[in-house]
Amino acid sequence: MAQFYVTDLQQSDTNEKAGLYQFLATFSDKTKARVFYTKNPDWKITSITRLLTVPCPICRKDYFCNCLERFSDTIHNEIVDSGLLPE
């Protein structure tokens, strides 16, 4: 099981009327990802994409990949467990 250790989560965009939220997540290895959530009434991750600042921590490729999508549930659980999501 992969551990990503989300160290920071910053809200970057929101559409409260539709319940859509966008966050920038920073992992312990300095990888950054854009995380999309819905909130109706609970937080649910809809997608995650890696920002191309460092190679992918899973496949080590330096271009667009979908590796983080496979671990979206794990990443969501780490974000929730660390209390980084707003109320």
N, C-alpha and C positions, 0 to 999 in steps of 0.2 A: 504494500500500500504506500503510495507516494505521500510525503508530507511536504507541504509547500510553505508553511510558516508565514502567513500573511502578517506583515508588520505594520502596514498603514493602509487605510481606506479613505479616500477623499471623494466626496460627491462632486461630479463635474457637470451634470445636466439633469433636469427633471421635467416631467410633465405630470403634475399632480392630478390634473383632471382625468387623465387616462391611467394614472397609477404606474407610470413608467419612470424608472430611475437609472442613471448611469453613474458608475463609480470608477475611480482609478485605484487599482490595488497594487501595492508594492510587496514583493516577497522578500524573504531574507537573503536570497542570492542576487538581489537588485533587479530581478526581472519585474517588468511592469505589465499589467493587463487591464483592459477595459472590461468591466463586468456590468451586465445589464440585468436589472431586477424589475419585477412587478410587485405591487403591494395591494392585495385585495382579499382579505385584510392582513394576511401574513406575507412575509417576504418570500419570494420564489425567484431563483436565478433562472433567467431565460437564455442567456448566452454569455460567452467569455471569449475575448480575442486578445492575443498577446501583442503588445506594442513592440515594434521591431527595433528596440534599443540594444538588446543583447541576444545572443542565440537562445533558442528554446531550451529550457532546462531538462526536457524529456528526450527529444531527438537530436539536440545540439545543432540543428540546422539554423541558418541565418536568414531564412526567408519565411514567408507565410506558411503556417501549418495549423492543423486543428487539434494538436495534442492536448491543450488545456481543456477543450470541450469534453474529452473523455473523463476528466477528473473534476468536472464542475460540481458534483455532489460533495466531494471531499473538500474542495475549496470553499463551498458554501458553508459546510459544517464548521470549518476552521474560523470563518468570518463570524458566524453566529456565536460559537463557543468563546471567542475572544471579545465579544461585545462591541464590535466595530460598526455594526449597522445602527443607524439612528432609530429612535423609538417611533 
